[in-house]
Amino acid sequence: MFQQIKRLLSRLQSQPLTSANIPEVSPPIAGCGFSENLIQVQGIHVFVRTLGHPSNQAVVCWHGFARNGSDFLTLARSLASHYFVICPDTPGRGYSDWVDPDRYQFSFYQSVAVDLLKMIKVSGRVHWIGTSMGGVLGMMMASSPQTRGLIDRLVINDIGPEVPENAIHRIQQYSSGKQLFRHLSDARDYFEEIYAPFGELSSEEWNLLLVHSLRRLDDGSLTQHYDPAILKQFGGSQNPTLAWAMFASITCRMLVIRGMDSDVLPAEIADKMVHSALRVERLEIPNTGHAPFLNTQVQISEIQSFLSNA
């Protein structure tokens, strides 16, 4: 397995990426209708993994700030027998195109999400599972007059309408420094340290996370698989009053998942979420920080139950 991943990593190229040099890193997902595609939206290419049959209700899985859609593969495999699961790479992350830094804003991501669903020809309402940044985007989709009708049920993974400043600073710090690795083992040590709060990952899951988290530079070194300019997203200041009003306006059913050691979603903010909107359920994940990887049987079963129960 380790030698196979080395071979896959050797094929990674520096940006921009095209369909010609996307590495074949698909996990074994027999019978799940697994597909990887570059879809043109608003003049850029968005990389999308889909699992399941398109005739089933769609579940959109949107990842966190410096991550990519591959994070949901374990969950998506479990959902694919009953749903059509869509896992995009946000522009500037993974295999999606990089864009002008000024476009790295939630309003742009929201418009990309809407157009992406149209291009994939998704009909009917969708379930939305969003981790961190993807959770904020889900709240925007579920509260905006133009898109709230699209969202059936919303899973918000370890994020709230406001985020403590110390947590924002921590994310900015580890995301802003361009890490260079000469050896794959060095990269694995680094990711296992900074992503320890994700919780328990299997060896296969760590291997996949490693492959999808790196790109190779011209000098042969490895670095993170995202555009450093995505930090432009942190340029504005929080408006808690507006954010809480947005959250309170959401009418679809919500499941708020919180890592019990999370600094991004403290218990007091999760408490306020439960009491600030209609039909909010809460799930606490022990021995986990920001953000639960949604990969254990307990976490997956809770999500399946939330999506399917009347």
Secondary structure, DSSP 8 states (H G I E B T S, - for coil): -HHHHHHHHHT---SS--GGG--------TTTT-EEEEEEETTEEEEEEEES-TTS-EEEEE--TT--GGGGHHHHHHHTTTSEEEEE--TTBTTS----GGG-SHHHHHHHHHHHHHHTT--S-EEEEEETHHHHHHHHHHHSTTTGGGEEEEEEES--SS--HHHHHHHHHHHHS---BSSHHHHHHHHHHHTGGG----HHHHHHHHHHTEEE-TTS-EEESB-GGGGGGGGS---HHHHHHHHHT--SEEEEEEETT-SSS-HHHHHHHHHHSSSEEEEEETT--S---S-SHHHHHHHHHHHH--
